[in-house]
Amino acid sequence: MHQQSLRNCDRCGGQLSTYNTNTLCFACDRSRNLGVHTPIVPEHVWSDPSVRDALAAWDFGSASRLIRLLGSLRQDDMAQLTGLSQAFLSMLESGDRRLTNIDKIIEFLTGLGIPTGLVSLPLPQAPAPAIREPPAQFAGDSDPTLPWTAARMVAALDTAVGGSAMDRRRFLTASGVALTAFVNAWDTAEAEPLRRAAEGSRLTDDLLDGLQRTTDSLRTMDASDGSGTLTSLGNRHLQFLKHLLEETSYDEATGRRLAAITADTATQTGWFVFDSGDRDRPLSYLYAALRAAKASQDVRLGAGALSYIAIHGYSTGAPHHAVTAAQQARDKIRKLGTPALEAMLLTRQARGHAKLGERQAALAALGRAAELCAQGRSEHDPHWLYWINEGEIHGQAGSCYLDLGDPRSAVASFTKAREALNPADHRTRGLFLSRAATAHVEQGDLEAGCATAHEVLDLAAKLHSARFDSHVTSMIDQLQPVAHSPYAQDVLERRTAMTATGSGT
């Protein structure tokens, strides 16, 4: 075990490792070198009783002042995080202005990364509409205050799979500021029972079994070969599920099962979209999945959707969203006896902490994930979580160490991951190997880094994943400063040849 120093980052307050000779943690140092000031609210702020009391009382002026002082932030930093002007924040903290607009409140909460549960948001009740309500009325289905009815679920699927450009623009505008509120609503809102009586076809168990097998097959294809053309297949499957929701007859138990398959499929398709390189649209699928999971009454499916929302967060510059989503999911499934599911969620939370430079929180989450993974799967763990294993935990640990600026520990973790991963899961292996190559180079072992990079290029010729390709590009960029080395030259020349022939792009 490496002994940790007691020094803290001058910017975010996170603990610095003994390998960090700077006064800033890796994340803050990197943003400084890029010429970008990225303010971060340190995790310890949220445990302060005065901050918690101010937030619970909706005293946002006092909360802003306390968060700023405890987090060593400037009002300009708070303005950058919340989208509110520095002048308004000054008046808010002095008591001359109040924050009353619900959209601005949500923007304030999510911008600062305030943990779910410290502020309760009012969710107005509304009568449940009929399931055949026209989709045109649902442009705001990312709005968490809308009732969690069957009609809203169908409309959310419409937005994800085939909504108009205006629907998508409205959705994306709302999704940036409403994540915490939406996750809170998934936890607390009541869902309308899902049942439908109509003339004609009635859903059968055999049909539902086949529909679930289709979703499982898509998941297996994605793990082995990457998303490729799976987005279109997932969309078609979702469209058929939406048709069944609207046109067939089913009792409440069958309706819950249909909603469960819909939630699972929407989550997977959202992941396919993200893995294909689209950073915006996945949230529309994942929010639809949360609505379907609520209708299914299976909180494990909701936790699954939140885990992908977490990946989206730490991959798109919003790591506090990752922490929020993973923590909320863990709170909801904590008493279900699902060690594998909680271990997976902890790795997502750890990645968020690491991106924020919160070393202690990240390592604590990883340690608990390893303990739960060692317990093995329980009968209550969902069938779709077959891939969580010791190799996944080690690989996520390596990724956290890399983000924290500790390449030596990253290399050690990636080495363990290589030994324990499922050989058939080519994309996960490729992602971890690309990060391992980067860790070797950062550690100063160019030969090992380039040898690992060649393994990555072997996989790049087989996989169809824009997300994996972006990791390969980052790995190659890391080699450019040492391009004069024969080891690096071999890798760079091979990558150039592959790109020219269309292989591995």
C-alpha positions in Angstrom: 0.0 0.0 0.0 1.2 3.5 -0.8 1.3 5.9 2.1 -0.8 8.9 1.4 0.4 12.4 2.3 -1.8 14.8 4.3 -1.4 17.6 1.7 -4.5 18.8 0.0 -5.1 20.3 -3.5 -5.1 24.1 -3.4 -8.1 24.3 -5.7 -10.5 21.5 -4.8 -9.3 20.4 -1.4 -8.9 16.8 -2.5 -6.0 14.7 -1.0 -2.8 14.6 -3.0 -0.9 11.4 -3.4 2.8 11.0 -2.5 3.5 10.9 -6.3 2.0 14.4 -6.8 4.7 17.0 -6.3 2.4 19.9 -7.3 0.0 21.9 -5.1 -2.9 20.9 -7.3 -4.5 17.4 -7.8 -4.3 15.8 -11.3 -7.7 17.0 -12.4 -7.1 20.6 -11.4 -3.6 20.6 -12.7 -4.7 19.3 -16.0 -7.4 22.0 -16.4 -4.8 24.6 -15.4 -2.4 23.4 -18.1 -5.2 23.5 -20.6 -5.8 27.1 -19.7 -9.2 26.3 -18.3 -10.3 27.0 -14.8 -12.7 24.2 -13.7 -14.1 25.0 -10.3 -15.1 22.0 -8.2 -17.1 21.8 -4.9 -15.2 19.5 -2.6 -17.1 16.5 -1.2 -16.5 17.5 2.4 -18.8 20.6 2.0 -21.9 18.4 1.8 -21.3 16.9 5.3 -21.2 20.4 7.0 -24.3 20.8 9.2 -24.8 24.5 8.3 -24.8 23.7 4.6 -27.3 20.9 5.1 -29.6 23.0 7.2 -29.5 25.9 4.7 -30.4 23.6 1.8 -33.1 21.8 3.8 -34.7 25.3 4.5 -34.3 26.4 0.9 -32.1 29.3 2.1 -30.1 29.3 -1.1 -28.4 32.6 -0.2 -26.9 31.2 3.0 -26.2 27.9 1.2 -24.3 29.7 -1.6 -22.2 31.7 0.8 -21.4 28.6 3.0 -20.5 26.4 0.0 -18.3 29.1 -1.5 -16.4 29.7 1.8 -16.0 26.0 2.8 -15.0 25.1 -0.8 -12.6 28.0 -1.2 -14.4 29.2 -4.2 -14.9 32.6 -5.7 -18.3 34.1 -6.7 -17.0 33.8 -10.3 -16.5 30.1 -9.7 -20.1 29.8 -8.4 -21.4 31.7 -11.4 -19.6 29.4 -13.8 -21.0 26.3 -12.0 -24.6 27.5 -11.6 -25.1 29.7 -14.7 -26.3 32.5 -12.5 -24.5 35.9 -12.8 -21.9 37.0 -10.3 -24.0 40.1 -9.5 -27.1 38.0 -8.8 -25.2 35.6 -6.6 -23.8 38.6 -4.6 -27.3 39.9 -4.0 -28.5 36.4 -3.2 -25.9 35.9 -0.5 -26.5 39.4 0.9 -30.3 38.7 1.2 -31.2 41.4 -1.4 -32.5 38.8 -3.9 -34.2 35.4 -3.6 -34.0 32.3 -5.7 -37.6 31.3 -6.4 -37.8 30.1 -10.1 -37.9 26.3 -10.1 -35.8 26.1 -13.3 -33.1 28.3 -11.7 -33.2 26.4 -8.5 -32.7 23.1 -10.4 -29.8 24.7 -12.3 -28.3 25.9 -9.0 -28.6 22.5 -7.4 -27.3 20.5 -10.4 -24.5 22.9 -11.3 -23.0 22.7 -7.8 -23.5 18.9 -7.8 -25.5 19.0 -4.6 -26.2 15.4 -3.5 -29.7 14.0 -4.0 -31.7 14.2 -0.8 -30.3 17.4 0.7 -33.0 19.4 -1.0 -36.5 18.1 -1.5 -38.2 19.4 -4.7 -42.0 19.9 -4.8 -43.5 17.6 -7.4 -47.0 18.8 -8.3 -49.7 16.1 -8.7 -51.8 15.9 -11.8 -54.6 13.6 -12.9 -53.4 10.7 -15.0 -54.2 11.0 -18.7 -55.4 8.2 -20.8 -52.7 6.1 -22.5 -53.9 7.2 -25.9 -53.2 10.9 -25.2 -51.6 12.5 -28.3 -47.7 12.5 -28.2 -47.7 16.1 -29.3 -48.5 17.1 -25.8 -45.4 15.6 -24.3 -42.6 17.8 -25.6 -41.4 18.1 -22.0 -41.1 14.5 -21.0 -37.8 15.1 -19.4 -39.7 17.3 -16.9 -39.7 15.3 -13.6 -42.8 17.2 -12.4 -44.9 15.5 -15.0 -46.9 12.5 -13.7 -45.3 9.1 -14.1 -48.1 7.6 -16.2 -48.3 5.0 -18.9 -49.0 7.8 -21.4 -45.9 9.7 -20.4 -43.8 6.6 -20.7 -45.0 6.0 -24.3 -44.4 9.6 -25.1 -40.9 9.4 -23.7 -40.2 6.4 -26.0 -41.5 8.5 -28.9 -39.1 11.3 -28.1 -36.2 8.8 -27.9 -36.9 6.7 -30.9 -38.5 9.1 -33.4 -39.3 12.5 -31.8 -39.3 15.6 -33.9 -36.4 18.0 -33.9 -38.3 20.4 -31.7 -39.0 17.6 -29.1 -35.3 16.7 -29.0 -34.2 20.3 -28.6 -36.7 20.8 -25.7 -35.6 17.5 -24.2 -31.9 18.3 -24.4 -32.4 21.8 -22.9 -34.2 20.3 -19.9 -31.9 17.4 -19.5 -28.9 19.6 -18.7 -30.5 21.1 -15.6 -33.0 18.6 -14.4 -31.0 15.4 -13.7 -31.1 15.6 -9.9 -34.8 16.4 -9.9 -35.6 13.6 -12.4 -33.7 11.1 -10.4 -35.4 12.3 -7.2 -38.8 11.8 -9.0 -37.9 8.3 -10.0 -37.3 7.5 -6.4 -40.4 9.2 -4.9 -43.2 9.5 -7.5 -46.0 7.1 -7.7 -46.4 5.2 -11.0 -49.7 4.5 -12.7 -50.5 0.7 -12.8 -49.9 -0.5 -16.3 -52.9 -2.4 -17.8 -54.9 -2.2 -20.9 -58.1 -3.7 -22.1 -58.8 -3.7 -25.9 -60.3 -5.9 -28.6 -58.0 -8.1 -30.5 -54.5 -9.4 -29.5 -53.7 -10.3 -26.0 -50.1 -10.6 -24.9 -48.8 -14.1 -24.1 -45.9 -15.3 -21.9 -44.3 -16.9 -25.0 -44.2 -13.6 -26.8 -42.7 -11.8 -23.8 -40.1 -14.6 -23.4 -39.1 -14.0 -27.1 -39.0 -10.3 -26.7 -36.6 -10.6 -23.7 -34.4 -13.0 -25.6 -34.1 -10.4 -28.4 -32.9 -7.8 -25.9 -30.5 -10.2 -24.3 -29.1 -11.1 -27.7 -28.5 -7.5 -28.6 -26.7 -7.0 -25.3 -24.4 -10.0 -26.0 -23.6 -8.8 -29.5 -22.7 -5.4 -28.1 -20.3 -6.8 -25.5 -18.4 -8.9 -28.0 -18.3 -6.7 -31.1 -19.3 -3.1 -30.1 -22.4 -1.2 -30.9 -21.9 -1.1 -34.7 -25.3 -1.1 -36.3 -27.1 -2.2 -33.1 -28.7 1.2 -32.6 -31.1 0.7 -35.5 -31.9 -2.8 -34.3 -32.6 -1.5 -30.8 -34.8 1.3 -32.1 -36.9 -1.2 -34.1 -37.2 -3.4 -31.1 -38.3 -0.4 -29.0 -40.8 0.6 -31.6 -42.4 -2.8 -31.6 -42.6 -2.8 -27.8 -44.2 0.7 -27.9 -46.8 -0.8 -30.4 -47.6 -3.6 -28.0 -48.0 -1.1 -25.1 -50.5 0.9 -27.2 -52.4 -1.7 -29.2 -52.6 -5.0 -27.3 -54.5 -6.1 -24.2 -52.8 -7.1 -20.9 -53.5 -7.4 -17.2 -51.4 -5.6 -14.6 -48.9 -8.4 -14.1 -48.3 -8.8 -17.8 -48.1 -5.0 -18.2 -45.4 -4.8 -15.6 -43.4 -7.5 -17.4 -43.8 -5.7 -20.7 -42.7 -2.5 -19.1 -39.6 -4.3 -17.7 -38.6 -5.5 -21.1 -39.1 -2.0 -22.4 -36.9 -0.5 -19.7 -34.2 -3.0 -20.4 -34.3 -2.4 -24.1 -34.4 1.4 -23.8 -31.4 1.3 -21.5 -29.4 -0.9 -23.9 -30.4 1.2 -26.9 -29.3 4.4 -25.1 -26.0 2.7 -24.5 -25.7 1.7 -28.2 -26.3 5.3 -29.1 -23.7 6.5 -26.7 -21.1 3.9 -27.8 -21.7 5.0 -31.4 -20.4 8.4 -30.5 -23.5 10.5 -29.9 -23.1 12.4 -26.6 -26.6 14.1 -26.6 -29.3 11.6 -27.5 -28.6 8.8 -25.0 -30.2 10.6 -22.1 -33.6 10.6 -23.9 -33.5 6.8 -24.0 -32.3 6.5 -20.4 -35.0 8.8 -19.1 -37.6 6.8 -21.0 -36.0 3.7 -19.4 -36.5 5.2 -15.9 -40.2 5.8 -16.7 -40.6 2.2 -17.9 -38.7 0.8 -14.9 -41.0 2.7 -12.6 -44.0 1.2 -14.4 -42.5 -2.3 -14.1 -42.0 -1.8 -10.3 -38.5 -3.3 -10.6 -36.1 -0.8 -9.0 -33.1 -2.9 -10.3 -34.0 -1.8 -13.9 -34.1 1.8 -12.7 -30.7 1.4 -11.1 -29.4 -0.1 -14.4 -30.6 3.0 -16.3 -29.0 5.3 -13.6 -25.7 3.4 -14.0 -25.6 4.4 -17.7 -26.6 8.0 -16.8 -23.6 7.9 -14.5 -21.3 6.8 -17.4 -22.7 9.6 -19.5 -21.9 12.0 -16.7 -18.3 11.2 -16.1 -17.6 10.8 -19.8 -19.1 14.2 -20.8 -17.6 16.6 -18.2 -20.3 16.2 -15.6 -18.8 13.8 -13.0 -21.0 15.2 -10.2 -24.0 13.8 -12.2 -22.3 10.4 -12.1 -22.0 10.5 -8.3 -25.6 11.7 -7.9 -27.1 9.0 -10.2 -25.0 6.1 -8.7 -25.7 7.2 -5.1 -29.4 7.4 -5.7 -29.5 4.0 -7.3 -27.5 2.5 -4.5 -29.9 4.0 -1.9 -32.9 2.4 -3.7 -31.5 -1.1 -4.0 -29.5 -1.3 -0.8 -31.9 -3.7 1.0 -32.5 -6.0 -2.0 -29.5 -8.3 -1.4 -27.9 -7.6 -4.8 -24.1 -7.5 -4.2 -23.2 -7.6 -7.9 -25.5 -4.7 -8.7 -24.3 -2.5 -5.9 -20.7 -3.3 -6.7 -21.3 -2.1 -10.3 -22.9 1.1 -9.1 -20.0 1.7 -6.8 -17.5 1.6 -9.7 -19.6 4.2 -11.5 -19.6 6.4 -8.4 -15.9 5.9 -8.0 -15.3 7.1 -11.6 -17.2 10.2 -10.8 -15.2 10.9 -7.7 -12.0 10.3 -9.5 -12.9 12.7 -12.3 -13.6 15.3 -9.5 -10.2 14.6 -8.0 -11.7 13.1 -4.9 -9.2 10.3 -4.3 -10.3 9.2 -0.8 -14.0 8.9 -1.9 -13.0 7.1 -5.1 -10.8 4.5 -3.3 -13.4 4.0 -0.6 -16.1 3.2 -3.3 -13.7 0.9 -5.1 -12.8 -1.0 -1.9 -16.5 -1.6 -1.1 -17.1 -2.7 -4.7 -14.4 -5.3 -4.4 -15.8 -6.6 -1.1 -19.3 -7.0 -2.6 -17.9 -8.6 -5.8 -16.1 -11.1 -3.7 -19.4 -12.2 -2.2 -20.5 -13.5 -5.6 -23.9 -13.0 -7.3 -27.0 -13.6 -5.3 -30.3 -14.9 -6.6 -31.7 -11.3 -6.5 -29.0 -9.9 -8.8 -30.5 -9.2 -12.2 -29.8 -11.6 -15.1 -28.5 -8.7 -17.3 -25.6 -8.1 -14.9 -23.7 -11.2 -15.9 -20.6 -9.3 -16.8 -19.6 -7.9 -13.4 -16.6 -9.7 -12.1 -13.2 -9.1 -10.5 -11.6 -8.0 -13.8 -14.2 -5.3 -14.1 -13.5 -4.0 -10.6 -9.7 -3.9 -11.3 -10.2 -2.2 -14.6 -12.4 0.5 -13.2 -9.8 0.9 -10.3 -7.1 1.4 -12.9 -9.2 4.0 -14.7 -9.7 5.9 -11.4 -6.0 5.8 -10.7 -5.3 7.2 -14.1 -7.7 10.1 -13.6 -6.2 10.7 -10.2 -2.7 11.0 -11.7 -1.3 7.8 -10.2 -0.1 5.8 -13.3 1.9 3.3 -11.2 -1.2 2.1 -9.3 -3.2 2.3 -12.6 -0.7 -0.1 -14.3 -1.0 -2.6 -11.3 -4.8 -2.6 -11.5 -4.9 -2.9 -15.2 -2.6 -5.9 -15.0 -4.9 -7.6 -12.6 -7.9 -6.8 -14.8 -6.3 -8.4 -17.8 -6.0 -11.7 -15.9 -9.6 -11.7 -14.7 -11.7 -10.3 -17.6 -14.0 -12.4 -19.7 -12.0 -13.1 -22.9 -15.1 -12.7 -25.0 -15.8 -9.2 -23.9 -13.5 -7.6 -26.5 -14.6 -4.0 -26.1 -14.1 -3.9 -22.3 -10.7 -5.5 -22.8 -9.8 -3.0 -25.4 -10.9 0.0 -23.3 -8.9 -1.1 -20.3 -5.8 -2.0 -22.5 -5.9 1.5 -24.1 -5.9 3.1 -20.7 -3.1 0.7 -19.5 -1.0 1.8 -22.5 -1.4 5.4 -21.5 -0.6 4.6 -17.8 2.6 2.8 -18.9 3.7 5.8 -21.0 2.8 8.3 -18.2 4.9 6.1 -15.8 7.8 6.3 -18.2 7.8 2.7 -19.4 7.5 3.4 -23.2 8.4 -0.1 -24.3 5.5 -1.7 -22.2 3.2 1.1 -23.3 3.8 0.5 -27.0 3.6 -3.3 -26.6 0.1 -2.8 -25.0 -0.8 -0.3 -27.7 -0.2 -3.0 -30.3 -2.7 -5.3 -28.5 -5.2 -2.4 -28.6 -4.7 -2.0 -32.4 -5.3 -5.8 -32.8 -8.7 -5.3 -31.2 -9.4 -2.0 -33.1 -9.4 -4.0 -36.3 -12.4 -6.1 -35.0 -14.5 -3.8 -32.9 -17.2 -1.3 -34.2 -17.4 1.2 -31.4 -16.9 5.0 -31.8 -16.3 5.2 -28.0 -13.5 2.7 -28.2 -12.0 4.5 -31.3 -11.9 7.7 -29.2 -9.8 5.9 -26.6 -7.5 4.6 -29.3 -7.1 8.2 -30.6 -6.3 9.4 -27.1 -3.7 6.6 -26.7 -2.1 7.5 -30.0 -2.0 11.2 -29.1 -0.1 10.3 -25.9 2.6 8.8 -28.1 3.1 11.9 -30.3 5.6 13.6 -28.0 7.8 10.5 -28.0 7.4 9.8 -31.8 11.1 9.7 -32.2 11.3 6.5 -30.3 11.4 3.3 -32.4 8.7 1.7 -30.2 6.4 4.7 -30.7 7.2 4.9 -34.4 6.0 1.3 -34.9 2.7 2.0 -33.3 2.1 5.3 -35.0 3.0 3.8 -38.4 0.7 0.9 -37.9 -2.2 3.2 -36.8 -1.6 5.4 -39.9 -1.8 2.3 -42.2 -4.9 1.1 -40.5 -6.6 4.4 -40.9 -5.6 4.6 -44.5 -7.2 1.2 -45.3 -10.3 1.9 -43.2 -9.4 -0.8 -40.6 -9.9 0.0 -37.0 -11.6 3.3 -37.5 
